[in-house]
Amino acid sequence: MPTGTHPPLQRDASQPLAGQLADRYAQRIRERLLLPGARLPSVRDCARQHGVSPHTVVAAYDQLQAAGLLEARRQRGFFVRDTRPAPQRAARTPAATAPRQVPMDATALIRGMFEADAARSPGLGTLPADWLDPALLQSALRRLREDDGDGLQLGYGDPSGDARLRAALSHRLADLGIHAGPAQILTTHGATHALDLLIRTHLQPGDAVLVDDPGWAILFARLTQAGIRLLPVPRGANGPDLDVLATLAAAHAPRAYLTVSVLHNPTGHSLNLADAHRLLRLADEHDFTIVEDDSYGFLAPEHSPRLAALDGLRRVTYVGGFSKVLTPAWRVGFLAAAPERLAAVTDTKLLDGLTSSPVLERAVALCLEQGRLRRHAQRLRERLAAARQRVAALAAAQGFGWAAPLEGLFGWLDVGVDTERLAQPLLDAGWLVAPGALFSATRRPGSLMRLNMATSQDPAFWRELRACVDAMRGH
Amino acid sequence: MPTGTHPPLQRDASQPLAGQLADRYAQRIRERLLLPGARLPSVRDCARQHGVSPHTVVAAYDQLQAAGLLEARRQRGFFVRDTRPAPQRAARTPAATAPRQVPMDATALIRGMFEADAARSPGLGTLPADWLDPALLQSALRRLREDDGDGLQLGYGDPSGDARLRAALSHRLADLGIHAGPAQILTTHGATHALDLLIRTHLQPGDAVLVDDPGWAILFARLTQAGIRLLPVPRGANGPDLDVLATLAAAHAPRAYLTVSVLHNPTGHSLNLADAHRLLRLADEHDFTIVEDDSYGFLAPEHSPRLAALDGLRRVTYVGGFSKVLTPAWRVGFLAAAPERLAAVTDTKLLDGLTSSPVLERAVALCLEQGRLRRHAQRLRERLAAARQRVAALAAAQGFGWAAPLEGLFGWLDVGVDTERLAQPLLDAGWLVAPGALFSATRRPGSLMRLNMATSQDPAFWRELRACVDAMRGH
C-alpha cells in the first residue's frame, strides 16, 4: 500500500508501472530536484512509497541505469549520476589557481527555492509575499516620480550609491549604535552582492576564512569557488564556539570571520554582548577582520548588539539588506566599512557592473525616511512572534524538539533522522524543506532542518513530517 | 598673463600665491582628478597658465612635495605620488595567483565621468539625460503597477531573469537574425555585469584573451584584475586587424575574443560581413570563443550584421544592455548563449548576488513590447545623424580630422598632440574629455581622443580645443 505521500501510479495506463516509475524519477533528475550524488530510496522503501512490488522498482532502476541517469554502488544502493559534461579544461588548470567549478548542488537547491510555492515551503529562506507591505512599496515607487525634487533619475548614479539612501542608512545605523557617515557606506545589489564584493576585494585563493557552521550554502559555495579554505566554527544554541574559533585562528591564521551576528541563519541565535566582546578580542589577537552580515537585523529586537557597534567599524565590515523586510525584488543592499577598506570595494563594484540602480535605491530611501519601514518591521516582529508560538505548539504536538531557542524568522528543528533523506519523501508529498546538510560547510548530513516560521504553520505539514519520520525510523 | 582657462589666484588674499596654488593642486589630487603617476605641468607652463612667476610655482611644488603629494623625477619633472597605502599582503601572495589590485587610474577616471556635467563632457560615454525619453520610462514604471496582470513583484524572481523580458528580448534578437529562445537568455545588472559573469565563469588566471585595442578601459581593468593576459588586436578605420589577430591566436592560444562588433567604442566602427565571416573561421581554426558586446546596437542601422547571427550562438555569446538607449539608471542587461554555456553562467550569477531585480526587468520589457523602444531608438538614430553632421563641421572648421568614419555615438578624433597631456588644460577650462590612453590596452598615450556626438556640439569647446592644442604645439 502506498504511504499516501506519492501521487499513485496509473495501473490501467498503457505504460507499464516500471516505466511510469522510471519516468517520474527521470523527470526529477532532469529538473535537478534529485541532484547528482543523491541516493535513491532502497528498493524496499521505494516499493512501499509507490505501492508497487520490489520487482517493479528493480525494473525501473534498471531502466534509469540504462539511460545513464543512475549508477549502482556496491553495498550502498543507487545514486544519481553526474550527467553534466566534465569540465573541458581540467587538464589546463594550473594547480595553484582557485577551483572554479561551482558546487552545483547548493545553487540547484537554492534555485529550487526560488521557484517554490511559499505556502508549501516550510524551508523557505525569506518571508512569503503576503507578509510584505505592498502599499509601502507601491507608495515608494509612486513617490519616485511624484514628489521627488530630484526628478526622474536617468543617469548611472553615484558609484557609491544613492546619496539619500546612504544618508538614511547612516541614521538607521546610528540607531543600532554604529557610527558610519554616508561616505562610509556603499550600496550593492543586495547583501549577497556585498559579500561577493568583499570576497573579491579582500580575499585570495588559498586564504583561510572562519565561517559559521551551520551557515549559508550560497556563501560556502561562493567562498569555495574563490578557492578559499573554510574553517567551520560550530554554532549551536549558545552561539559560535569561541574556543574552537580560537584554536582554528591560532592554527590557520585566517584572514576573516564571516558571520551572521543577529538572528543567525539557520539557528536563529543572536550573539550576546560578552561573546561579541570576546570575539573582537580574538580578532585583535589573531589579526583577522570580521564581516558582520546583518541581513535579518530588521526582524530582531531593537537592542540586539552588533559587532560593528562595539568595534566602531575598525576590524568589522557591516553588511545589510532589505530582502528580508521590504522585498527581495528590489535587490538593494549595502556595506559600511572603514574608509580605507571602502575605496577598494567601490572599485570592485565599478569593475563588476558599474553602478547599482539609483532608482530602486531611492525607493528604499523613501521607505526608510519618515519611519514607515521601521513601523512595518515592528509589525513583522509581532506577527513573527505569534507565528513562532503557533509553530512551537505544532512541533510539540507532533513530539519534535528544537536545537536552539526560537527567535526571529527561522527555527532549527531536530527530527532525529537524516533530513537530507527525509527531504525526498516530503518533496514527493509537495513540501519543500531545507535539510541541515544544506547549511553544513562540509555538506554533512544530520538530523536538523531549518523551518521558516511564516510558512510552517500548516498542521498538514507537521502530520506529514511525523509520518515520514516514522516511516524512515520504521526500519 | 594667465591663459584664461584657469580661475585666477587671489592676489589680495591673506594666503600667499604659492600656498593658494599648492592648495588648488592638492585638492585636485585628493579628488583624483590628478591621478597617481600623472605629470604636472612644467614650471614654465604652470606659471603661464596661472599668471604667476616661476618662483611661485617652484614654491608651490615644494610645498606639495613636503606634503607627500608630489615627487620630483630627475630630468622628467613633477609627478603625483601614489599616496594609497601599499597593499599589505604582497608578501603572502602566491606567485601563481591572479593580481588582485585594481588598476586605479581606469576606475578613478570612469568615476570622474559619472560625476561629470554632461554639457561640459565631450568625453561622456553615454547619451546625456536630455536625449532620453522620460515619458517612456515613467509610463513603464507606472504600468508596472497599473495594468500588469502579474501584480506588483515581491519575490526574488526567476534566477534567469524576468520571463516577459526574456520573451521580449527573444523577439528583439530575432529581428537581428539571432535565434535565441527565452531559455537561452540570462538577464544581468547591465552589460558590464554580463561581461563580468562571463569572465568569472569561463576564464582563469593566466588565460589569454583577445581584445579590441582601442577598447573599453573598464573591461581591460576587469580582465587584468582577474589575472587574464590581454592580447590587443589593433582596431582602426577598417576594423580589427584580422591578420594580427590570426598571428596572436596562433602564438598564444587565446580562450576568447571580447569584441564590440557594431559601433565599436571608441572608433564607431562596425564589422562588415566579410570580416565577420573570416573572424568566425579564425575562431574555429584556433578554437576560441567570442563574446560579442552589442551595447550600442540600438543606435546602429537595423541591417548591421551580428556575429551571433552568422554563428547561431555556437561559439558566440551575445551581450546587450539598455544603458545607451533607455537609461543607465535601471541597470538592466542580458546575455544570450548556447544552453550548455548558460547554465554555468546562471550559477555564477546566483552566487554573486542571487537574482537581478524583476521590477526593473519588467519595466524594460514594457518598453520593448508595443514597439515604443524601437521608435525611440529610431528617433535617437536620426538625432545622432544630425549631431554627427554638426560635429563634423565644427571639427573641420578648427582643422581637425577623424581617425575613422563618423558612425553612431562616438567619434575618434586625431588632434596631433598627446591627448593625455591635453586632457589637463581642457579640464582646467571645464571640459572633460576622454583621452586615447584610456582606451589603450597598454595605457599607451597617443594623439587620439573619443568624442561623444551628443555632447560635443558646443563651438566653445572646439575653440578651446584648438587653443589648447596650439599651446601644446607651441613648445
Boltz contact constraints between the chains, C-beta under 6 A:
constraints:
  - contact:
      token1: [A, 94]
      token2: [B, 96]
      max_distance: 6.0
  - contact:
      token1: [A, 96]
      token2: [B, 94]
      max_distance: 6.0
  - contact:
      token1: [A, 96]
      token2: [B, 96]
      max_distance: 6.0
  - contact:
      token1: [A, 97]
      token2: [B, 204]
      max_distance: 6.0
  - contact:
      token1: [A, 97]
      token2: [B, 205]
      max_distance: 6.0
  - contact:
      token1: [A, 102]
      token2: [B, 347]
      max_distance: 6.0
  - contact:
      token1: [A, 107]
      token2: [B, 347]
      max_distance: 6.0
  - contact:
      token1: [A, 107]
      token2: [B, 350]
      max_distance: 6.0
  - contact:
      token1: [A, 111]
      token2: [B, 159]
      max_distance: 6.0
  - contact:
      token1: [A, 114]
      token2: [B, 156]
      max_distance: 6.0
  - contact:
      token1: [A, 114]
      token2: [B, 159]
      max_distance: 6.0
  - contact:
      token1: [A, 129]
      token2: [B, 154]
      max_distance: 6.0
  - contact:
      token1: [A, 132]
      token2: [B, 154]
      max_distance: 6.0
  - contact:
      token1: [A, 134]
      token2: [B, 152]
      max_distance: 6.0
  - contact:
      token1: [A, 138]
      token2: [B, 145]
      max_distance: 6.0
  - contact:
      token1: [A, 145]
      token2: [B, 138]
      max_distance: 6.0
  - contact:
      token1: [A, 152]
      token2: [B, 134]
      max_distance: 6.0
  - contact:
      token1: [A, 153]
      token2: [B, 329]
      max_distance: 6.0
  - contact:
      token1: [A, 154]
      token2: [B, 129]
      max_distance: 6.0
  - contact:
      token1: [A, 154]
      token2: [B, 132]
      max_distance: 6.0
  - contact:
      token1: [A, 154]
      token2: [B, 327]
      max_distance: 6.0
  - contact:
      token1: [A, 154]
      token2: [B, 329]
      max_distance: 6.0
  - contact:
      token1: [A, 156]
      token2: [B, 114]
      max_distance: 6.0
  - contact:
      token1: [A, 156]
      token2: [B, 328]
      max_distance: 6.0
  - contact:
      token1: [A, 159]
      token2: [B, 111]
      max_distance: 6.0
  - contact:
      token1: [A, 159]
      token2: [B, 114]
      max_distance: 6.0
  - contact:
      token1: [A, 189]
      token2: [B, 189]
      max_distance: 6.0
  - contact:
      token1: [A, 189]
      token2: [B, 353]
      max_distance: 6.0
  - contact:
      token1: [A, 190]
      token2: [B, 353]
      max_distance: 6.0
  - contact:
      token1: [A, 192]
      token2: [B, 353]
      max_distance: 6.0
  - contact:
      token1: [A, 192]
      token2: [B, 354]
      max_distance: 6.0
  - contact:
      token1: [A, 193]
      token2: [B, 353]
      max_distance: 6.0
  - contact:
      token1: [A, 196]
      token2: [B, 352]
      max_distance: 6.0
  - contact:
      token1: [A, 204]
      token2: [B, 97]
      max_distance: 6.0
  - contact:
      token1: [A, 205]
      token2: [B, 97]
      max_distance: 6.0
  - contact:
      token1: [A, 206]
      token2: [B, 94]
      max_distance: 6.0
  - contact:
      token1: [A, 221]
      token2: [B, 351]
      max_distance: 6.0
  - contact:
      token1: [A, 222]
      token2: [B, 351]
      max_distance: 6.0
  - contact:
      token1: [A, 327]
      token2: [B, 154]
      max_distance: 6.0
  - contact:
      token1: [A, 328]
      token2: [B, 156]
      max_distance: 6.0
  - contact:
      token1: [A, 329]
      token2: [B, 153]
      max_distance: 6.0
  - contact:
      token1: [A, 329]
      token2: [B, 154]
      max_distance: 6.0
  - contact:
      token1: [A, 329]
      token2: [B, 358]
      max_distance: 6.0
  - contact:
      token1: [A, 329]
      token2: [B, 359]
      max_distance: 6.0
  - contact:
      token1: [A, 330]
      token2: [B, 357]
      max_distance: 6.0
  - contact:
      token1: [A, 331]
      token2: [B, 357]
      max_distance: 6.0
  - contact:
      token1: [A, 347]
      token2: [B, 102]
      max_distance: 6.0
  - contact:
      token1: [A, 347]
      token2: [B, 107]
      max_distance: 6.0
  - contact:
      token1: [A, 350]
      token2: [B, 107]
      max_distance: 6.0
  - contact:
      token1: [A, 351]
      token2: [B, 221]
      max_distance: 6.0
  - contact:
      token1: [A, 351]
      token2: [B, 222]
      max_distance: 6.0
  - contact:
      token1: [A, 352]
      token2: [B, 196]
      max_distance: 6.0
  - contact:
      token1: [A, 353]
      token2: [B, 189]
      max_distance: 6.0
  - contact:
      token1: [A, 353]
      token2: [B, 190]
      max_distance: 6.0
  - contact:
      token1: [A, 353]
      token2: [B, 192]
      max_distance: 6.0
  - contact:
      token1: [A, 353]
      token2: [B, 193]
      max_distance: 6.0
  - contact:
      token1: [A, 354]
      token2: [B, 192]
      max_distance: 6.0
  - contact:
      token1: [A, 357]
      token2: [B, 330]
      max_distance: 6.0
  - contact:
      token1: [A, 357]
      token2: [B, 331]
      max_distance: 6.0
  - contact:
      token1: [A, 358]
      token2: [B, 329]
      max_distance: 6.0
  - contact:
      token1: [A, 359]
      token2: [B, 329]
      max_distance: 6.0
